[in-house]
Amino acid sequence: MKWIALLQRWLLWSAYGLDLVMAAPVRYRLTWDTPPRYTYHVEVEASPSKGKHTDFSLPAWRPGRYILQNYAGAVSHFSAYDGEGKPLPWRKVTKDTWRVQNPSRGSIRVQYRFYAKQIDAGSSYLSEGLVYLNPVNLLVYIPGRLEEPCELEIVSLPDGWDVATALPRQSHRRFSARDYHQLVDCPVLAAPHLLSYTTSCEELTLHVHFWGRVGAKSLAPFVEDLCKIIRVQKAIWGNKLPLSEYHFMYLLVPFQLRHAVEHETSAMFVLPEEGAASEEALKSFLGISAHEFFHVWNVKRLRPAALWPYRYDKECYTSLHWLTEGVTDYYTTLTLLRAGILSPEEYWKRLSTELSQIENGFAYQLFSPAELSVDSWLANSSYRPSHFQGSFYAAGKRVGFLLDMVLRRETKGKVTLDSLLRYLYSQYYEKGKGIPEDGVEKAAVRLGGAALRSFFARYVWGKESPIYEELLDGLPLRVHRERHILREWGCIGLSRVRSEGEGLRVEEILPGSLAERAGIEIGDILLTVGEQSVRDLPPDYWEKTLLGARLLLGWSREGFPMEKEILLTPEAASYRVEVHLTPTEPGFLLDF
């Protein structure tokens, strides 16, 4: 909001003096060789910081992906000069910070190269026919000076190329930003040709851009559905859009990848080109588009205090990613339902399937949604076993659904999750601050009553498995739970095996299963059951055996033979839980 920006400027003036506020912008210039070899040449010009030296740092992570990605690994050929081109002494002081000795007068100019050969929605890439950059990957910042205005010039950008970005444009190659935060929050997509569509939607100027092979003869039906999504989400948040212009940017690739990143005034997508083969196929992009647009409010504006403001040098811990991503995921399919894009039957079928998947995920028995949020920074740890890998998206979606239901139940429909989000938005974002770690719980208790305190203790901070019948009692929903014994090797807990030699290589084991208790480990090769080779078992073997039999399992580990007898009973076998939800009122959840 404008008054927040003005307040920040005033605070800067108060703290550092008028000279900082009125300082020349930090200027970035991008060039590349012809033909390009996946490498951006970056030049940065700035006034020196106070003292003897000026630090230049590259982000270690980016908003929207809460792991350390260490973009500095792509940097080489760093050098520094004064305003007259004379070299300045410098040294690297951390993995992503370069310290330059200040000149006696004038500005500092640093140069480096950034290797850009990765394509996803948060990366940067450079080829002869595509310039794609996320500035958060490759543009350094000056610590303590993130609020200074910035300019970006893409010097090597060819004449006549189409450019898609939410950055304010000064000319074909020149862009400006109010500060570093805005600069790195705006990806840039440029190519000889982009398929673009601009329309007005809910008083919003909407830009839709595609790079890649688009087989759809018209984008109009797709854009019309995007407008339906915007209309629904605007209503959820109180019929207020906090922006006047927005860009959907779709980079299409000839392989299977579905990835998207939210930004304050745009969203970047990398999706398979087959999804744009026709008007009907484009509907497959609507769910992920609804998710990213919901972030316009949830996380890009209303966000945890730990992310207010962003800092880029190290982990920013919060237990609220079940809200920022999980609740957003809950509203993804709910938006499609309310927009008439998804039928009620399909909505409840999808939700039931997703809840069933969570019920059968071992990680959700080990870690609470709050823990999974904090543990996002451990996602790429080589020490973390696969069965510890829970998703705060999935956990948060379940919390979002149940929180919505409990609020409705406790207030007889007067308060919903929509109400709670609007309240949080007014109490935090509109007052220029982030949500404290207990802020959502306090707001829920305030709006929904004391019963919400127990809900948070059990299902947000705690890791209890929900008792759906109890939580949904009194609501127009029927709940049906089923237990199914897993088939074949899954019944003893071997959830993934593959043929290798004379046996089966074990790739995944269910924790607590018969196989794990027998001592089988991932990487072992299962050879025999009783006196039979595992490769010779008849197709109906497990169906006939699941009657209390004792089975002698034989396997090898690094060439050493091992064996163990197990007692196979229906009670001991591994099973799957299925949750089925059926509304008893046709319009349930359509109100907002």
N, C-alpha and C positions, 0 to 999 in steps of 0.2 A: 504494500500500500504506500501511496506517495508520502503520507505524513510520517510513516516509519522511516523511509529513506531520508526525509528532511531531518528527523530527529537524530539519525545516525550521523549525518553530516555535521550537525550542531555539536554532537558529542565529540566528534573528531576535532573540530575546531577548538573546543574547550580543552581537550587533552593535549593536542600537538601544535596548535597554533594555525593561523590562517595560511601559512606558507605550505603546509601539507595539503590542505583542502584545495588550494588553488594551484598545486603543482602540475607540471605537464604530465600527460598520461604516460603510462608504461606502454611502449610501442613494440609490437611483435611483427616480424616480417618472415614469411614463408617462401622459400624457393626450392627448386629441385633440378637435378640434372635432366637432360633430354637425350635419349628417353630415360624416364625415371627408373631407378633401381630400388624401389620400395623405400626410399630414404628422403625424408624431409630435411631441408637445411633451415635451421631456426636462428633468427637473430633477434635479440631483445635489447632495447635501449631504455635506460631509466636513469633518474637522478640518484646519486649515492645516498645510502642511509646515513644517519648520524653516526659519528665515530670513525674508526679506522678502516672498517671493511663493510661490504655489503654481501649478504647471503642470497643465493638463488637456489630455490628448492623445487623439486618436482613432486607432485602428489604421490603418496604411497598407496592410495585407494581412491575410489570415486563414489559419490553418493548414488545409492541404488544398488550397489554391490558391496556387501559389508565383509570383505576379505582384503587382506593386503595383497596388492597386485604388483607393487614395486616397478612402476613404469620406467624408472631410471635404468633398468637393465637394458633398455633399447637405445641408450644415449652413448655417443662417442664423439671424438674430435672437439672436446670443450676447449674454448679459448676466451680471453677477455682483453678488452682494449679501452683506452680512454677516448674522449670525443675527437681527438686528432688522429686516432688510429694507432697509437703507440701501445704495445703490449702491457698488460697489468699483471702483477703476480697473483696467483690464485692457488688454492689447494682444495681437495675434496675432504670434507670434515665428517660427513655421514654418507650412507649409501645413496642418498638422493639430495644432498646439499653441497653446493660449491661456494667457497668463500673467496671473494675477490677483494684485493686491496684497493681502497678508494683512491682515485686520482687527486692531484692537488687542486684541480678545478674542473668544471664541466661534467659531462655525463659519463656513464659506464655503458659499454656495449659488449654483450656476451654472445658467443656463437656456439652452436653444437649441431650434431646430426641425430636424427631419430629414425630408427629402423621400423617401418610400418608395413608388416605383411600379415596382419591378422584381421579376420573379418568376424565380428560379432557386433551386437548393438552398442557396445561400450568401448570399442577399439578404434584404431586408426589404420588406414590402408592407402596405398598410393600405387597407381598403375597408369599406363598410357591413356586409358579411357575412363578412369575414375579417380577423383580426388575425394576421399572420405576421411574426415578427421573429427575426433572428439578432443577438443582442446585440453581437457583434463588429463589426457595421456601425455601430451608432448609440450605444453607451454609451462615454463617455470613461473613461480611467483616469488615475491620478496617477503619473507616472514615479517609480520607486523604491519604490512602495508596492503592487505587484501582489499581495502575499501577504496583504493585509488582508481581513477578511471583508466580504461585500457583501450588501445586501438590495435586492430589486426589488419595487416595487408598481405594478401595472398598474391605475391608478385608474379609468380610463374603461371597463374591461372590464364588459360588461353582466352582470347577474345571470342565472344559468341557462345561460350559454354553456358549452360543453365546452372543456376545455383539455388539450392534450397537451404535455408537456415532461418532461425528466429532472431539472429543477431541483427541489431539495427544497421542498415546499410547506408554508407556514404557514397559509394560508387560501385562499379562492377567488382573491384578487387579490394575495396576498403570497408571495414566494419568497425563499429564502436561498441563499447560496453560500459555501463555505469561503474563496474568494479570487476575484480577477478572472479567473483562468484558467478556473475552473469556471463562472463566470457566463457568459462569452462562448463556452463550449463547449456550451451547451445552448439550441438553438433553441426557440421557443415557437410553438405553433399553436393558435389559438382561433377558434371559430365557433359559431353557434347549434346546430349538430349535427355531431359527428364520429362516424363509424362506428368503434367500437373493440372490440378483442377482447383479452382477457387470459387467459393460461394459464401453466402451469408446464412448463418444459422444461429438462432436465438440471440441476435444482436452481436454475434461473434463472426469475425472474418476468418473463415476456415480454409486452410490450404492443405491439399492432399497431393503428395509427390511420390512417384514411383521411378525407380531405376531398375532396369532389367527387362526381361521378356514378359510383357503383359498381353495375354490373349483376349481379355475381355474387350468387347467392342465398345462398351460404354462404362464409364466410372459412375454415372449418375445414380444407379440403384444403390451402389455401395456407399456413396457419399450421403445419400438419403438415409440409409440405415445408421451411418455415423451421427447424423443430425438427431435421429430418434434417441440414440444413446446419450448424446449431450443434453437433450431436453429432459430425459429421465434423471440424469445425475444432477443437473441444475436444480431440479425440484427436490431431490434428496437433501441437498445442502441449503435449502431455504430460498430457492429461486434467485440466487445471486451467482453471477459469473465474475471471478476476480481478475479477468483479463479480457481484452478486446480482440486478440488475434492469436491463432494457434496453428501449428504445423504438424501434420501426420507425415512422417518420412519413412517410406518403405524401400528397403534395399533387397532386391530379389536375387536369390542364388540358386544354382542348379543342383543343390544337394539338400539333404534334410537338416535344417537348423531353424529353430523357432526361438528367437531371443528378442527382447525389447527392453528399453530403458526409458524411464520417465524423466521429463524436464519441466521447468516452470512454465514454459510457453510452447513446448513441442514434445514429441515423442519419437524415438528412433527405433525402427524395427528391422531385423534381418530375418527373412522368411523365405520358404521354398517357392520358386517361381511357379510351380504347378498350382499353387493356391490362387494365382491370378490368371489362370487359363481361361476363365469364363466369368460371367456375372454371377453364376451360381457358386462357382468355386471360391470367389472372393468372400463369400459369407464366412468361410473358415477363418478369416482375419478379424472378424468382429469381436470375438471374445477377448483376444489379447489387446485389441484396440480399446475396448471398454475398460479393461484393467488399467491401462496406462493413463487414460483420460481421468479416471477416478483419482489418480495421484495428483491431479491439478490441485485438489484440496488436501487429500490425505498423504502427507509426507513432504510435498513440495512447499506447502504453506503451513498446514497444521502438522507439526512434527515434534518428536521428543526434544526435551531441553538439551540432551546430550548432543544433538545435532544443530543446536541454535547458538551461534552460527556454526557453519561447517568449519572444521579444521581438517587439513589434508595430510598432516605429517605422521599421524599414528592412529591407532584404533580409537573409535568413539563408541563406548559401550552403552547400550540401552537394553532393557528387558521388554521393550515395547514393539519389537518388530512383528509380533503376532498381530498388532494393530496396524502398523504401517503397510504390511504386505498381506497378512492373512485375512484381515477384515476387508481389505481391498479385493482380495480374491473371492470372498463371500459375495461382495456386491457385483462382481463381474457377471456371474450367471443370473443374479437377481435383477441386474440392469437389463439383460437380454429378455428375461421374463416380462418385466414391466413395460419394455418397449415393444412387446408383441413379436419379437424375433424368435423367441423360444417358447414352445407350448408349455402349459402347466405340467402335462404328463412327462415331457422330456426333462423339465427342470427338476421335478421330484425324483425322477430316475437317476439323473446325474448326481444330485445331492446325496441320495442313498448310496450310490456306488462310491463316492468320495469318502463318506463317513465310514463305510465298510473298510476301505483301504487303510484309513487311519487306525481303526480298531485292530487291524491285523499287523500293524507296524510295531516292532519290538521297541524301537527308539522312543515311542510315545508312552511306553510303560516306564522307561528309565528317566526321561527328562520332561520337565514341565514346559509349556509354551514360553514362559519367561526365561527359563534356562536356554532353550533352543535359540531364543533371540540373542542372548549374550554370546552363545557358542557359535554364532554365524562366523566369527573370526577363526574358528577351528575347522571350517568346512574342508579346507585343502590340506589339513594336517595328515602326514603319512602315518602318524601314530593312531589315527581314529579309525576303528574298524567299521565295516560297512553297516553292521546292525546298530551302530550308534548314530547313523546319519539320518536324523529326523529333519523335517522341514518346518520352519516357522510359518511358511505359507499354508501348509496343510493344517498344522496345529491351530493356527490363527483363524483359518476358515471355520473349523469346528467351533472354536470359541465364539467367533462372530455370530454364527447361526444360533448357538445355544444362548448367548447373551441377549440376542434379539428376542428369542422366545421367552426367556425368563423375565425380561423387562415387560413384555406384553402381558404375561401371566400375572405378574405382581401388581400391575397398574390397571388391569382389565382393559388393555389396549390403548390407554392414554399416552403411554411412553413406549417408544420403539428404539431400535438402534439408530434409526434416522435422527430421532430427537436427541439422542446422546451425542452423536457426531456434531450436530448443529450447536449444541451447548458447548462442547469442547472448543469448537472453532471460534465462538464468540468470547469464551473465557481466556483463550490462550493466543491463537494467531492474531485475532483482531486487537488484542492488547499488547502485541509486539513481543511475545515470549513463547517458549516451548513448553511442552507438557512434562511435568515432573514424573518420576517413575511411578508414583502412586496416584497420579492425577486422574487416570481413567477410572480406577476403582472408586475414588472419592466422588467423582461425578456420577457414576452409576448408582452408588448408594444414595446420593442426594436425590436423584430423579426416580429411582426405583425402589428404595426402601432397604431396610437392614438385611433382607434375604440376599441381597447382592454381595454383601461382605463374605458370606459363606461360599457363594459361587466363585468368587475370585480366589479364596483360600484353597478351594478344592480343585479348580479347573484351570486357573491361570498361573498362580504361584505353585500350586500342587499339580500332581500328575495322576489324579484319580481317573479311572475310566468312567465316563458318564453313564448314569442310569437314566436312559432316555425316557422310560415310562414315567419316572418320577419328575424329571425336569419339564416334560411336555404335558404333564397332567393338567387338564382344564382347557387345553388349546384344541382347536379343530384339526387334530392330527392323530392318525392311528400309527402305532409303532409296532413293528414285528421284527423280532430277532431270531436268527437261525444259526445253528452250529453245524458245520459240515466237516467231516474228517477229510484231510487232504488225500489226494489219490497218489498211487504209485510210491516213488521214493519220498515224496513229500510227507507221507504219513509217519515216517520215522524221523523226519526233520531235515532231510536233504532237499532243500528248496531249489537247488540248481546243480546239475551234474552234466558232464559231457563225455562222449565216448573217447577213450584213449587206449590204444593197444588192446589188451584183453579185458579191460575193465572200464570203470567210470571215474573220471577225475571229479572230485568234490570241489565245487566252486562257492557254495553258500550253505550254511547250516543254521537252522532256527535255534536261537538260544533256549536252553532248557529242554530241548527235545531228546528223544531216545538216542539218536545218533550222537549228540554232544555228550550225553551222560555215559555213552559207551566208550568215549574217548576218541572218536573220529574227529579229525581236524581238516580245515580247508587245505587243499593241496594233496590230501591222501587219495589213493586210487583204490576204490572198492572193487573187490575181485569175486567174492563168493557170498552166497546166502545158503547156509547149510552146506551141502555137497554140490550145489549147482553153481555154475558160472553165472554172473550177473547178466551176461550177454545171451544166455540160453533160457531165461525165465519166460514162461508163457504169458501172453497179454493179460490174462485174468488172474495172475498169481496173487496180487495183493488183495483183491476182492475176496478170494477164497481163503486167504491166510489170516485175515483180520478177525480171528476168533479165539484169541488167548494163547496163540502159539508161542513157543520159545524158539528163537531163531539165532543161529550162530553166524555172525557177520565176520567175513575175512577181508582184510585190506592190507595195503603196503604203504609204508612211509619211507621215502628215500631208499627204496629197495628192501627195507626190513619188513618181514611179515608180521601181522598183528591180527588178533581176533578177540571177539567178545560176544557173549550171549545176551540177548535182550528178550524181554517179555512183551509181546505185542498184544495189547488189549485196546479196545475202543477208548477207554478212559485215558490211556497213556499216549495214544497216537496224537500227532499234531493236527490241529483243526483250524478252520477259518470261520470267522463270525461275519454274518451279513445283516445289515441294518436296512429295513424297508420302512419308508415314511409315505403315508398316503393322506392327503388333506380330505377333510369331510365337508369343507366349504369351498366351492369352486374358486372364489376370489381371494382366498387366503394369501397374504403377502403382496397382493397387488396394490394395496393402499399405501400411499406415501405422500 
